[in-house]
Amino acid sequence: MHGPTPSGPRPSRRALLRGAAGGGLALTGLAAAAPGANATARAPGARATGAKVRDLTGPAQTGRFGAPWTDLGIPARCPDGSMLLVCGDTFDGGGVGGPDWRSPVGLRSSNADPAALTVDGCVGGGRAVGLVPEGHEGGTTAIPSDVFTVGSTMYMHLMRGVIHRTHHSDFWRSDDNGETWRYLCQWPGDQYGGQFQQKTYAVADDGYCYVLSTVFNRDITSGLLLHRVRQDALGNPAAYEPWGYAGGAWAWGNPPTTVTAARRRGEICFRAMDGGYALSWLNMAPLDLRAQFFPLPTSNLFTTPEQTTIVPTVPGGESGNAVAGPYGGFIVPGSTVGDLHLAVSQWYDAQNYRVMQYRVGGLSR
Protein backbone atom coordinates (compact mmCIF):
# COMPACT_ATOMS: atom_id res chain seq x y z
CA MET A 1 0.00 0.00 0.00
CA HIS A 2 2.01 2.91 -1.23
CA GLY A 3 0.13 4.87 -3.84
CA PRO A 4 0.88 8.43 -4.89
CA THR A 5 -0.61 11.18 -2.80
CA PRO A 6 -3.90 12.47 -4.28
CA SER A 7 -5.55 15.73 -3.39
CA GLY A 8 -8.13 14.20 -1.05
CA PRO A 9 -7.78 12.92 2.54
CA ARG A 10 -5.76 9.78 3.24
CA PRO A 11 -6.76 6.76 5.30
CA SER A 12 -5.29 6.85 8.80
CA ARG A 13 -3.40 3.60 8.09
CA ARG A 14 -1.09 5.65 5.88
CA ALA A 15 0.37 7.37 8.93
CA LEU A 16 0.97 4.02 10.60
CA LEU A 17 2.80 2.62 7.58
CA ARG A 18 4.90 5.72 7.13
CA GLY A 19 5.72 5.71 10.84
CA ALA A 20 9.20 7.03 11.37
CA ALA A 21 9.92 7.44 7.69
CA GLY A 22 10.67 11.15 7.89
CA GLY A 23 14.41 10.80 7.29
CA GLY A 24 15.49 10.33 3.68
CA LEU A 25 18.42 8.12 2.63
CA ALA A 26 21.57 9.89 1.56
CA LEU A 27 22.41 9.24 -2.09
CA THR A 28 25.87 8.79 -3.50
CA GLY A 29 27.15 10.75 -6.48
CA LEU A 30 27.15 7.80 -8.84
CA ALA A 31 25.76 9.88 -11.69
CA ALA A 32 28.71 12.20 -11.96
CA ALA A 33 30.94 10.13 -14.23
CA ALA A 34 28.46 9.09 -16.88
CA PRO A 35 28.09 11.08 -20.10
CA GLY A 36 24.64 12.58 -20.17
CA ALA A 37 23.90 11.54 -16.61
CA ASN A 38 22.90 15.03 -15.64
CA ALA A 39 20.97 15.71 -18.83
CA THR A 40 17.21 15.85 -18.97
CA ALA A 41 15.67 12.64 -20.26
CA ARG A 42 13.89 12.83 -23.59
CA ALA A 43 10.32 14.07 -23.27
CA PRO A 44 7.60 11.42 -23.38
CA GLY A 45 6.20 10.57 -26.77
CA ALA A 46 2.58 10.91 -27.81
CA ARG A 47 0.13 9.46 -25.35
CA ALA A 48 -0.87 5.91 -25.99
CA THR A 49 -4.42 4.70 -26.27
CA GLY A 50 -5.72 2.40 -23.59
CA ALA A 51 -8.68 1.09 -21.67
CA LYS A 52 -9.46 -0.73 -18.49
CA VAL A 53 -9.97 -4.46 -19.04
CA ARG A 54 -11.22 -5.40 -15.57
CA ASP A 55 -10.80 -5.05 -11.83
CA LEU A 56 -8.53 -7.85 -10.68
CA THR A 57 -9.12 -7.27 -6.97
CA GLY A 58 -11.86 -5.77 -4.82
CA PRO A 59 -14.70 -6.99 -2.59
CA ALA A 60 -16.51 -8.64 -5.51
CA GLN A 61 -13.37 -10.14 -7.04
CA THR A 62 -11.23 -11.21 -4.08
CA GLY A 63 -13.35 -10.66 -0.97
CA ARG A 64 -14.08 -14.37 -0.75
CA PHE A 65 -10.34 -14.95 -0.25
CA GLY A 66 -10.16 -12.50 2.66
CA ALA A 67 -8.42 -9.95 0.42
CA PRO A 68 -10.98 -7.32 -0.62
CA TRP A 69 -8.43 -4.51 -0.18
CA THR A 70 -5.00 -4.99 -1.71
CA ASP A 71 -2.60 -3.50 -4.26
CA LEU A 72 0.36 -4.11 -6.61
CA GLY A 73 -0.60 -7.56 -7.95
CA ILE A 74 2.78 -8.23 -9.60
CA PRO A 75 1.93 -10.88 -12.21
CA ALA A 76 4.20 -13.88 -12.78
CA ARG A 77 3.45 -16.93 -14.90
CA CYS A 78 3.96 -20.02 -12.75
CA PRO A 79 5.65 -23.23 -13.91
CA ASP A 80 2.25 -24.98 -13.83
CA GLY A 81 0.80 -22.43 -16.28
CA SER A 82 -1.26 -20.40 -13.82
CA MET A 83 -0.68 -16.71 -13.12
CA LEU A 84 0.29 -15.61 -9.62
CA LEU A 85 -0.48 -12.01 -8.60
CA VAL A 86 1.73 -11.07 -5.66
CA CYS A 87 0.09 -8.24 -3.75
CA GLY A 88 1.25 -5.79 -1.12
CA ASP A 89 -0.52 -4.54 2.00
CA THR A 90 -3.77 -6.48 2.21
CA PHE A 91 -6.75 -6.05 4.55
CA ASP A 92 -10.09 -7.63 5.28
CA GLY A 93 -13.07 -5.72 6.66
CA GLY A 94 -14.50 -2.45 5.44
CA GLY A 95 -11.50 -0.83 3.81
CA VAL A 96 -7.83 0.06 4.03
CA GLY A 97 -6.66 -0.28 7.62
CA GLY A 98 -9.15 -3.05 8.36
CA PRO A 99 -8.34 -6.25 10.23
CA ASP A 100 -5.92 -9.03 9.29
CA TRP A 101 -3.14 -6.95 7.76
CA ARG A 102 -0.94 -9.20 5.58
CA SER A 103 1.86 -8.52 3.10
CA PRO A 104 2.66 -10.00 0.71
CA VAL A 105 -0.14 -12.31 -0.37
CA GLY A 106 -0.60 -14.41 -3.50
CA LEU A 107 -3.76 -14.45 -5.59
CA ARG A 108 -4.04 -16.84 -8.51
CA SER A 109 -5.66 -16.97 -11.93
CA SER A 110 -5.78 -20.53 -13.25
CA ASN A 111 -5.83 -19.06 -16.77
CA ALA A 112 -2.64 -17.10 -17.55
CA ASP A 113 -3.89 -15.62 -20.85
CA PRO A 114 -3.89 -11.82 -20.47
CA ALA A 115 -7.32 -11.81 -22.11
CA ALA A 116 -8.77 -14.08 -19.43
CA LEU A 117 -7.20 -13.14 -16.09
CA THR A 118 -9.63 -13.76 -13.23
CA VAL A 119 -8.64 -14.44 -9.63
CA ASP A 120 -10.11 -17.85 -8.84
CA GLY A 121 -7.74 -18.98 -6.11
CA CYS A 122 -5.13 -17.89 -3.61
CA VAL A 123 -2.10 -19.11 -1.74
CA GLY A 124 -3.53 -20.46 1.47
CA GLY A 125 -6.51 -22.36 0.12
CA GLY A 126 -9.73 -20.54 0.94
CA ARG A 127 -8.10 -17.49 2.53
CA ALA A 128 -5.03 -15.60 1.34
CA VAL A 129 -2.17 -15.96 3.80
CA GLY A 130 1.02 -13.98 4.20
CA LEU A 131 3.64 -15.55 1.95
CA VAL A 132 6.50 -14.94 4.42
CA PRO A 133 6.69 -14.12 8.14
CA GLU A 134 5.87 -10.43 8.75
CA GLY A 135 4.31 -9.33 12.03
CA HIS A 136 4.13 -5.58 11.20
CA GLU A 137 5.63 -4.74 14.62
CA GLY A 138 6.18 -1.01 14.83
CA GLY A 139 4.49 -0.48 11.46
CA THR A 140 6.96 -2.50 9.41
CA THR A 141 5.81 -4.32 6.32
CA ALA A 142 7.15 -6.44 3.44
CA ILE A 143 6.50 -4.82 0.07
CA PRO A 144 7.14 -6.94 -3.04
CA SER A 145 9.06 -5.21 -5.81
CA ASP A 146 9.26 -8.17 -8.18
CA VAL A 147 8.23 -11.78 -8.75
CA PHE A 148 9.48 -13.82 -11.71
CA THR A 149 10.05 -17.38 -12.89
CA VAL A 150 13.22 -19.11 -14.09
CA GLY A 151 12.55 -22.65 -15.26
CA SER A 152 10.69 -24.48 -12.50
CA THR A 153 11.58 -21.94 -9.79
CA MET A 154 9.88 -18.68 -8.83
CA TYR A 155 11.70 -15.81 -7.12
CA MET A 156 10.35 -12.91 -5.05
CA HIS A 157 12.11 -9.72 -3.95
CA LEU A 158 10.79 -7.86 -0.87
CA MET A 159 11.55 -4.46 0.67
CA ARG A 160 11.44 -4.60 4.48
CA GLY A 161 10.93 -1.89 7.07
CA VAL A 162 8.56 0.97 7.75
CA ILE A 163 7.06 2.12 4.44
CA HIS A 164 9.55 4.17 2.38
CA ARG A 165 12.29 3.59 4.96
CA THR A 166 13.79 0.31 3.81
CA HIS A 167 15.94 -1.37 6.45
CA HIS A 168 16.88 -4.19 4.06
CA SER A 169 15.57 -6.08 1.09
CA ASP A 170 15.39 -9.86 0.96
CA PHE A 171 15.02 -12.57 -1.65
CA TRP A 172 12.95 -15.78 -1.63
CA ARG A 173 12.36 -18.79 -3.87
CA SER A 174 9.47 -21.17 -4.45
CA ASP A 175 9.59 -24.57 -6.10
CA ASP A 176 5.84 -25.26 -5.85
CA ASN A 177 4.25 -22.49 -7.97
CA GLY A 178 4.33 -19.91 -5.19
CA GLU A 179 2.59 -21.98 -2.49
CA THR A 180 5.59 -21.95 -0.12
CA TRP A 181 8.69 -19.74 -0.07
CA ARG A 182 12.24 -20.31 1.16
CA TYR A 183 14.55 -17.48 2.23
CA LEU A 184 17.73 -17.00 0.15
CA CYS A 185 19.56 -13.79 1.04
CA GLN A 186 19.30 -10.08 1.83
CA TRP A 187 20.89 -6.73 1.02
CA PRO A 188 21.30 -3.73 3.38
CA GLY A 189 18.97 -0.83 2.76
CA ASP A 190 21.82 1.66 2.43
CA GLN A 191 23.74 -0.23 -0.27
CA TYR A 192 24.74 2.14 -3.11
CA GLY A 193 23.22 5.00 -1.15
CA GLY A 194 19.84 3.25 -1.10
CA GLN A 195 19.71 2.72 -4.86
CA PHE A 196 19.66 -1.09 -4.46
CA GLN A 197 16.44 -1.20 -2.42
CA GLN A 198 13.82 -1.66 -5.13
CA LYS A 199 14.84 -4.29 -7.70
CA THR A 200 13.22 -5.68 -10.83
CA TYR A 201 14.53 -8.58 -12.93
CA ALA A 202 14.48 -9.24 -16.68
CA VAL A 203 15.00 -12.94 -17.40
CA ALA A 204 17.10 -13.16 -20.58
CA ASP A 205 17.80 -16.11 -22.86
CA ASP A 206 21.59 -15.82 -22.39
CA GLY A 207 21.66 -17.40 -18.92
CA TYR A 208 21.55 -14.06 -17.08
CA CYS A 209 18.98 -11.98 -15.29
CA TYR A 210 19.41 -8.24 -15.73
CA VAL A 211 18.48 -6.20 -12.67
CA LEU A 212 17.41 -2.56 -12.51
CA SER A 213 17.24 -0.93 -9.10
CA THR A 214 16.45 2.36 -7.41
CA VAL A 215 15.49 3.91 -4.07
CA PHE A 216 12.13 2.94 -2.60
CA ASN A 217 11.07 6.44 -1.60
CA ARG A 218 9.06 8.63 -3.94
CA ASP A 219 10.22 11.80 -2.22
CA ILE A 220 13.87 11.15 -3.16
CA THR A 221 15.44 11.81 -6.54
CA SER A 222 17.43 8.72 -7.44
CA GLY A 223 19.38 7.11 -10.24
CA LEU A 224 18.60 3.73 -11.79
CA LEU A 225 21.36 1.12 -11.52
CA LEU A 226 21.92 -1.96 -13.71
CA HIS A 227 23.41 -5.30 -12.63
CA ARG A 228 23.51 -8.75 -14.13
CA VAL A 229 23.55 -12.10 -12.35
CA ARG A 230 23.68 -15.64 -13.68
CA GLN A 231 20.37 -17.40 -13.33
CA ASP A 232 22.01 -20.19 -11.34
CA ALA A 233 23.40 -17.67 -8.80
CA LEU A 234 20.40 -15.45 -8.12
CA GLY A 235 20.56 -16.03 -4.37
CA ASN A 236 24.23 -15.02 -4.08
CA PRO A 237 24.64 -11.25 -3.52
CA ALA A 238 28.33 -11.44 -4.48
CA ALA A 239 27.36 -12.69 -7.95
CA TYR A 240 25.57 -9.45 -8.91
CA GLU A 241 27.88 -7.66 -11.37
CA PRO A 242 27.38 -3.90 -11.84
CA TRP A 243 27.34 -1.98 -15.12
CA GLY A 244 29.15 1.33 -14.92
CA TYR A 245 31.12 4.07 -16.62
CA ALA A 246 34.82 4.42 -15.76
CA GLY A 247 38.02 5.20 -17.64
CA GLY A 248 36.07 6.57 -20.57
CA ALA A 249 33.95 3.46 -21.17
CA TRP A 250 30.93 1.53 -19.95
CA ALA A 251 31.70 -2.03 -18.82
CA TRP A 252 30.51 -4.82 -16.56
CA GLY A 253 32.42 -4.82 -13.29
CA ASN A 254 32.90 -1.05 -13.11
CA PRO A 255 31.37 0.67 -10.09
CA PRO A 256 27.64 1.09 -10.77
CA THR A 257 26.65 4.27 -12.56
CA THR A 258 23.10 5.49 -13.06
CA VAL A 259 21.78 4.45 -16.48
CA THR A 260 19.05 7.10 -16.63
CA ALA A 261 18.52 10.68 -15.62
CA ALA A 262 17.94 10.85 -11.87
CA ARG A 263 14.32 11.39 -10.92
CA ARG A 264 11.58 10.53 -8.46
CA ARG A 265 10.24 7.09 -9.33
CA GLY A 266 7.70 4.77 -7.83
CA GLU A 267 7.35 1.14 -8.87
CA ILE A 268 9.60 -0.19 -11.64
CA CYS A 269 9.13 -3.28 -13.83
CA PHE A 270 11.87 -4.58 -16.17
CA ARG A 271 11.13 -7.44 -18.57
CA ALA A 272 12.60 -9.29 -21.54
CA MET A 273 9.70 -8.97 -23.96
CA ASP A 274 8.86 -9.22 -27.62
CA GLY A 275 12.44 -9.76 -28.82
CA GLY A 276 13.85 -6.93 -26.71
CA TYR A 277 13.39 -5.32 -23.31
CA ALA A 278 10.70 -3.20 -21.67
CA LEU A 279 10.79 -0.92 -18.65
CA SER A 280 7.58 0.32 -17.07
CA TRP A 281 7.50 2.69 -14.10
CA LEU A 282 5.54 5.17 -12.05
CA ASN A 283 6.87 8.65 -12.79
CA MET A 284 6.26 11.16 -10.01
CA ALA A 285 6.75 14.52 -11.73
CA PRO A 286 4.48 14.87 -13.55
CA LEU A 287 2.49 11.94 -12.21
CA ASP A 288 1.95 9.24 -14.84
CA LEU A 289 3.00 5.73 -15.84
CA ARG A 290 5.63 5.45 -18.57
CA ALA A 291 7.41 2.81 -20.62
CA GLN A 292 10.58 2.47 -22.64
CA PHE A 293 11.37 -0.26 -25.17
CA PHE A 294 14.94 -1.04 -26.23
CA PRO A 295 16.94 -3.86 -27.85
CA LEU A 296 19.55 -4.64 -25.16
CA PRO A 297 19.79 -4.40 -21.35
CA THR A 298 22.69 -2.00 -21.87
CA SER A 299 20.91 0.23 -24.38
CA ASN A 300 21.16 3.98 -23.80
CA LEU A 301 18.12 4.88 -21.71
CA PHE A 302 19.09 8.55 -21.67
CA THR A 303 18.05 8.76 -25.33
CA THR A 304 15.43 5.99 -25.54
CA PRO A 305 12.00 7.67 -25.95
CA GLU A 306 9.66 7.56 -22.98
CA GLN A 307 6.06 6.75 -23.81
CA THR A 308 3.19 7.56 -21.48
CA THR A 309 0.92 4.57 -20.83
CA ILE A 310 -1.38 5.77 -18.01
CA VAL A 311 -2.31 9.38 -17.22
CA PRO A 312 -3.82 10.64 -13.96
CA THR A 313 -7.27 12.06 -13.44
CA VAL A 314 -9.61 12.89 -10.57
CA PRO A 315 -11.96 10.33 -8.99
CA GLY A 316 -14.93 9.89 -11.28
CA GLY A 317 -13.01 11.15 -14.29
CA GLU A 318 -11.63 7.80 -15.43
CA SER A 319 -11.86 7.02 -19.12
CA GLY A 320 -9.53 5.43 -21.63
CA ASN A 321 -6.09 5.27 -20.03
CA ALA A 322 -6.81 7.97 -17.40
CA VAL A 323 -6.79 6.62 -13.84
CA ALA A 324 -7.40 8.34 -10.50
CA GLY A 325 -4.57 7.66 -8.07
CA PRO A 326 -2.52 5.36 -10.35
CA TYR A 327 0.64 3.49 -9.42
CA GLY A 328 2.26 0.11 -10.08
CA GLY A 329 2.20 -0.60 -13.80
CA PHE A 330 3.59 -4.14 -13.74
CA ILE A 331 3.82 -5.82 -17.15
CA VAL A 332 1.57 -8.86 -17.55
CA PRO A 333 3.40 -11.87 -19.06
CA GLY A 334 2.24 -12.43 -22.63
CA SER A 335 2.31 -8.72 -23.44
CA THR A 336 3.92 -7.27 -26.54
CA VAL A 337 4.89 -3.73 -27.47
CA GLY A 338 1.80 -3.51 -29.65
CA ASP A 339 -0.49 -5.10 -27.06
CA LEU A 340 0.73 -4.15 -23.60
CA HIS A 341 -1.19 -5.31 -20.51
CA LEU A 342 -0.43 -3.67 -17.17
CA ALA A 343 -1.43 -4.41 -13.59
CA VAL A 344 -2.25 -0.89 -12.39
CA SER A 345 -2.97 -0.09 -8.75
CA GLN A 346 -5.33 2.60 -7.52
CA TRP A 347 -5.71 4.21 -4.12
CA TYR A 348 -7.47 7.44 -3.28
CA ASP A 349 -9.65 6.51 -0.30
CA ALA A 350 -10.29 3.56 2.01
CA GLN A 351 -12.69 1.84 -0.43
CA ASN A 352 -10.86 2.67 -3.64
CA TYR A 353 -7.78 0.53 -3.22
CA ARG A 354 -7.41 -2.17 -5.83
CA VAL A 355 -5.48 -3.76 -8.68
CA MET A 356 -6.83 -3.29 -12.21
CA GLN A 357 -5.80 -4.59 -15.62
CA TYR A 358 -5.27 -2.07 -18.41
CA ARG A 359 -4.59 -2.77 -22.06
CA VAL A 360 -2.46 -0.16 -23.82
CA GLY A 361 -1.96 0.28 -27.56
CA GLY A 362 -0.31 2.77 -29.85
CA LEU A 363 3.19 2.18 -28.46
CA SER A 364 6.27 1.75 -30.61
CA ARG A 365 9.88 0.62 -30.31
C-alpha positions in Angstrom: 0.0 0.0 0.0 2.0 2.9 -1.2 0.1 4.9 -3.8 0.9 8.4 -4.9 -0.6 11.2 -2.8 -3.9 12.5 -4.3 -5.6 15.7 -3.4 -8.1 14.2 -1.0 -7.8 12.9 2.5 -5.8 9.8 3.2 -6.8 6.8 5.3 -5.3 6.8 8.8 -3.4 3.6 8.1 -1.1 5.7 5.9 0.4 7.4 8.9 1.0 4.0 10.6 2.8 2.6 7.6 4.9 5.7 7.1 5.7 5.7 10.8 9.2 7.0 11.4 9.9 7.4 7.7 10.7 11.2 7.9 14.4 10.8 7.3 15.5 10.3 3.7 18.4 8.1 2.6 21.6 9.9 1.6 22.4 9.2 -2.1 25.9 8.8 -3.5 27.2 10.7 -6.5 27.1 7.8 -8.8 25.8 9.9 -11.7 28.7 12.2 -12.0 30.9 10.1 -14.2 28.5 9.1 -16.9 28.1 11.1 -20.1 24.6 12.6 -20.2 23.9 11.5 -16.6 22.9 15.0 -15.6 21.0 15.7 -18.8 17.2 15.8 -19.0 15.7 12.6 -20.3 13.9 12.8 -23.6 10.3 14.1 -23.3 7.6 11.4 -23.4 6.2 10.6 -26.8 2.6 10.9 -27.8 0.1 9.5 -25.3 -0.9 5.9 -26.0 -4.4 4.7 -26.3 -5.7 2.4 -23.6 -8.7 1.1 -21.7 -9.5 -0.7 -18.5 -10.0 -4.5 -19.0 -11.2 -5.4 -15.6 -10.8 -5.1 -11.8 -8.5 -7.9 -10.7 -9.1 -7.3 -7.0 -11.9 -5.8 -4.8 -14.7 -7.0 -2.6 -16.5 -8.6 -5.5 -13.4 -10.1 -7.0 -11.2 -11.2 -4.1 -13.3 -10.7 -1.0 -14.1 -14.4 -0.7 -10.3 -14.9 -0.2 -10.2 -12.5 2.7 -8.4 -10.0 0.4 -11.0 -7.3 -0.6 -8.4 -4.5 -0.2 -5.0 -5.0 -1.7 -2.6 -3.5 -4.3 0.4 -4.1 -6.6 -0.6 -7.6 -7.9 2.8 -8.2 -9.6 1.9 -10.9 -12.2 4.2 -13.9 -12.8 3.4 -16.9 -14.9 4.0 -20.0 -12.7 5.7 -23.2 -13.9 2.2 -25.0 -13.8 0.8 -22.4 -16.3 -1.3 -20.4 -13.8 -0.7 -16.7 -13.1 0.3 -15.6 -9.6 -0.5 -12.0 -8.6 1.7 -11.1 -5.7 0.1 -8.2 -3.8 1.3 -5.8 -1.1 -0.5 -4.5 2.0 -3.8 -6.5 2.2 -6.7 -6.0 4.5 -10.1 -7.6 5.3 -13.1 -5.7 6.7 -14.5 -2.5 5.4 -11.5 -0.8 3.8 -7.8 0.1 4.0 -6.7 -0.3 7.6 -9.1 -3.0 8.4 -8.3 -6.2 10.2 -5.9 -9.0 9.3 -3.1 -7.0 7.8 -0.9 -9.2 5.6 1.9 -8.5 3.1 2.7 -10.0 0.7 -0.1 -12.3 -0.4 -0.6 -14.4 -3.5 -3.8 -14.4 -5.6 -4.0 -16.8 -8.5 -5.7 -17.0 -11.9 -5.8 -20.5 -13.3 -5.8 -19.1 -16.8 -2.6 -17.1 -17.6 -3.9 -15.6 -20.8 -3.9 -11.8 -20.5 -7.3 -11.8 -22.1 -8.8 -14.1 -19.4 -7.2 -13.1 -16.1 -9.6 -13.8 -13.2 -8.6 -14.4 -9.6 -10.1 -17.8 -8.8 -7.7 -19.0 -6.1 -5.1 -17.9 -3.6 -2.1 -19.1 -1.7 -3.5 -20.5 1.5 -6.5 -22.4 0.1 -9.7 -20.5 0.9 -8.1 -17.5 2.5 -5.0 -15.6 1.3 -2.2 -16.0 3.8 1.0 -14.0 4.2 3.6 -15.6 2.0 6.5 -14.9 4.4 6.7 -14.1 8.1 5.9 -10.4 8.7 4.3 -9.3 12.0 4.1 -5.6 11.2 5.6 -4.7 14.6 6.2 -1.0 14.8 4.5 -0.5 11.5 7.0 -2.5 9.4 5.8 -4.3 6.3 7.2 -6.4 3.4 6.5 -4.8 0.1 7.1 -6.9 -3.0 9.1 -5.2 -5.8 9.3 -8.2 -8.2 8.2 -11.8 -8.7 9.5 -13.8 -11.7 10.1 -17.4 -12.9 13.2 -19.1 -14.1 12.5 -22.6 -15.3 10.7 -24.5 -12.5 11.6 -21.9 -9.8 9.9 -18.7 -8.8 11.7 -15.8 -7.1 10.3 -12.9 -5.1 12.1 -9.7 -3.9 10.8 -7.9 -0.9 11.6 -4.5 0.7 11.4 -4.6 4.5 10.9 -1.9 7.1 8.6 1.0 7.8 7.1 2.1 4.4 9.5 4.2 2.4 12.3 3.6 5.0 13.8 0.3 3.8 15.9 -1.4 6.5 16.9 -4.2 4.1 15.6 -6.1 1.1 15.4 -9.9 1.0 15.0 -12.6 -1.6 13.0 -15.8 -1.6 12.4 -18.8 -3.9 9.5 -21.2 -4.4 9.6 -24.6 -6.1 5.8 -25.3 -5.9 4.3 -22.5 -8.0 4.3 -19.9 -5.2 2.6 -22.0 -2.5 5.6 -21.9 -0.1 8.7 -19.7 -0.1 12.2 -20.3 1.2 14.6 -17.5 2.2 17.7 -17.0 0.2 19.6 -13.8 1.0 19.3 -10.1 1.8 20.9 -6.7 1.0 21.3 -3.7 3.4 19.0 -0.8 2.8 21.8 1.7 2.4 23.7 -0.2 -0.3 24.7 2.1 -3.1 23.2 5.0 -1.2 19.8 3.3 -1.1 19.7 2.7 -4.9 19.7 -1.1 -4.5 16.4 -1.2 -2.4 13.8 -1.7 -5.1 14.8 -4.3 -7.7 13.2 -5.7 -10.8 14.5 -8.6 -12.9 14.5 -9.2 -16.7 15.0 -12.9 -17.4 17.1 -13.2 -20.6 17.8 -16.1 -22.9 21.6 -15.8 -22.4 21.7 -17.4 -18.9 21.6 -14.1 -17.1 19.0 -12.0 -15.3 19.4 -8.2 -15.7 18.5 -6.2 -12.7 17.4 -2.6 -12.5 17.2 -0.9 -9.1 16.5 2.4 -7.4 15.5 3.9 -4.1 12.1 2.9 -2.6 11.1 6.4 -1.6 9.1 8.6 -3.9 10.2 11.8 -2.2 13.9 11.1 -3.2 15.4 11.8 -6.5 17.4 8.7 -7.4 19.4 7.1 -10.2 18.6 3.7 -11.8 21.4 1.1 -11.5 21.9 -2.0 -13.7 23.4 -5.3 -12.6 23.5 -8.8 -14.1 23.5 -12.1 -12.3 23.7 -15.6 -13.7 20.4 -17.4 -13.3 22.0 -20.2 -11.3 23.4 -17.7 -8.8 20.4 -15.4 -8.1 20.6 -16.0 -4.4 24.2 -15.0 -4.1 24.6 -11.2 -3.5 28.3 -11.4 -4.5 27.4 -12.7 -8.0 25.6 -9.5 -8.9 27.9 -7.7 -11.4 27.4 -3.9 -11.8 27.3 -2.0 -15.1 29.2 1.3 -14.9 31.1 4.1 -16.6 34.8 4.4 -15.8 38.0 5.2 -17.6 36.1 6.6 -20.6 33.9 3.5 -21.2 30.9 1.5 -19.9 31.7 -2.0 -18.8 30.5 -4.8 -16.6 32.4 -4.8 -13.3 32.9 -1.1 -13.1 31.4 0.7 -10.1 27.6 1.1 -10.8 26.6 4.3 -12.6 23.1 5.5 -13.1 21.8 4.5 -16.5 19.0 7.1 -16.6 18.5 10.7 -15.6 17.9 10.8 -11.9 14.3 11.4 -10.9 11.6 10.5 -8.5 10.2 7.1 -9.3 7.7 4.8 -7.8 7.3 1.1 -8.9 9.6 -0.2 -11.6 9.1 -3.3 -13.8 11.9 -4.6 -16.2 11.1 -7.4 -18.6 12.6 -9.3 -21.5 9.7 -9.0 -24.0 8.9 -9.2 -27.6 12.4 -9.8 -28.8 13.9 -6.9 -26.7 13.4 -5.3 -23.3 10.7 -3.2 -21.7 10.8 -0.9 -18.6 7.6 0.3 -17.1 7.5 2.7 -14.1 5.5 5.2 -12.1 6.9 8.6 -12.8 6.3 11.2 -10.0 6.8 14.5 -11.7 4.5 14.9 -13.6 2.5 11.9 -12.2 1.9 9.2 -14.8 3.0 5.7 -15.8 5.6 5.4 -18.6 7.4 2.8 -20.6 10.6 2.5 -22.6 11.4 -0.3 -25.2 14.9 -1.0 -26.2 16.9 -3.9 -27.8 19.5 -4.6 -25.2 19.8 -4.4 -21.4 22.7 -2.0 -21.9 20.9 0.2 -24.4 21.2 4.0 -23.8 18.1 4.9 -21.7 19.1 8.6 -21.7 18.1 8.8 -25.3 15.4 6.0 -25.5 12.0 7.7 -25.9 9.7 7.6 -23.0 6.1 6.7 -23.8 3.2 7.6 -21.5 0.9 4.6 -20.8 -1.4 5.8 -18.0 -2.3 9.4 -17.2 -3.8 10.6 -14.0 -7.3 12.1 -13.4 -9.6 12.9 -10.6 -12.0 10.3 -9.0 -14.9 9.9 -11.3 -13.0 11.1 -14.3 -11.6 7.8 -15.4 -11.9 7.0 -19.1 -9.5 5.4 -21.6 -6.1 5.3 -20.0 -6.8 8.0 -17.4 -6.8 6.6 -13.8 -7.4 8.3 -10.5 -4.6 7.7 -8.1 -2.5 5.4 -10.4 0.6 3.5 -9.4 2.3 0.1 -10.1 2.2 -0.6 -13.8 3.6 -4.1 -13.7 3.8 -5.8 -17.1 1.6 -8.9 -17.6 3.4 -11.9 -19.1 2.2 -12.4 -22.6 2.3 -8.7 -23.4 3.9 -7.3 -26.5 4.9 -3.7 -27.5 1.8 -3.5 -29.6 -0.5 -5.1 -27.1 0.7 -4.2 -23.6 -1.2 -5.3 -20.5 -0.4 -3.7 -17.2 -1.4 -4.4 -13.6 -2.3 -0.9 -12.4 -3.0 -0.1 -8.7 -5.3 2.6 -7.5 -5.7 4.2 -4.1 -7.5 7.4 -3.3 -9.7 6.5 -0.3 -10.3 3.6 2.0 -12.7 1.8 -0.4 -10.9 2.7 -3.6 -7.8 0.5 -3.2 -7.4 -2.2 -5.8 -5.5 -3.8 -8.7 -6.8 -3.3 -12.2 -5.8 -4.6 -15.6 -5.3 -2.1 -18.4 -4.6 -2.8 -22.1 -2.5 -0.2 -23.8 -2.0 0.3 -27.6 -0.3 2.8 -29.9 3.2 2.2 -28.5 6.3 1.7 -30.6 9.9 0.6 -30.3 
